[in-house]
């Protein structure tokens, strides 16, 4: 039933938005939505950087522990 959204449906949605919010309010909503999306992406990038940093620290610590343990066993 709802397989594709065509130009008529998009136009209908835009008209409904215009009637609900008014011409003055729509640009403000779009601007605030853009700012929110930018902050969300920045937050995701920070979390990803922290996870990458944790993985690097953990693998370096494991390598160091492995070197220390193997050195003591050989003697």
C-alpha positions in Angstrom: 0.0 0.0 0.0 2.7 2.5 1.0 5.4 1.4 -1.3 6.8 4.7 -2.5 6.6 8.3 -1.5 6.0 10.4 -4.6 6.0 14.2 -5.2 2.3 14.5 -4.5 2.7 12.9 -1.0 5.7 15.2 -0.2 3.8 18.2 -1.3 0.9 17.2 0.9 3.1 16.8 3.9 4.7 20.2 3.3 1.3 21.9 3.1 0.2 20.2 6.3 3.4 21.4 8.0 2.9 24.9 6.7 -0.7 25.0 8.0 0.3 23.6 11.4 3.4 25.7 12.1 3.2 28.6 9.8 5.8 30.0 7.4 7.8 31.8 10.1 8.2 28.8 12.4 9.4 26.2 9.8 12.9 27.7 9.2 13.4 27.9 13.0 12.4 24.3 13.4 14.7 23.2 10.6 17.6 25.2 12.1 17.2 23.7 15.5 16.9 20.2 14.0 20.2 20.8 12.2 22.0 22.0 15.3 20.7 19.0 17.3 21.8 16.6 14.6 25.3 18.2 14.6 25.6 17.9 18.4 24.4 14.2 18.2 27.0 13.4 15.6 29.7 15.1 17.6 28.7 13.0 20.7 28.8 9.8 18.7 32.3 10.7 17.4 33.5 11.4 20.9 32.1 8.0 22.2 33.7 6.2 19.2 37.1 7.9 19.9 36.9 6.9 23.6 36.1 3.3 22.7 39.0 3.2 20.2 41.3 4.7 22.8 40.2 2.1 25.4 40.7 -0.8 22.9 44.2 0.5 22.1 45.1 0.9 25.8 43.8 -2.6 26.6 45.7 -4.3 23.8 48.9 -2.5 24.7 48.5 -3.5 28.3 47.9 -7.2 27.3 51.0 -7.1 25.1 53.1 -5.7 27.9 51.7 -8.3 30.4 52.4 -11.1 27.9 56.0 -9.9 27.4 56.6 -9.7 31.1 55.1 -13.1 31.8 57.0 -14.9 29.0 60.3 -13.4 30.0 60.0 -14.7 33.6 59.1 -18.2 32.4 62.2 -18.6 30.2 64.6 -18.2 33.1 
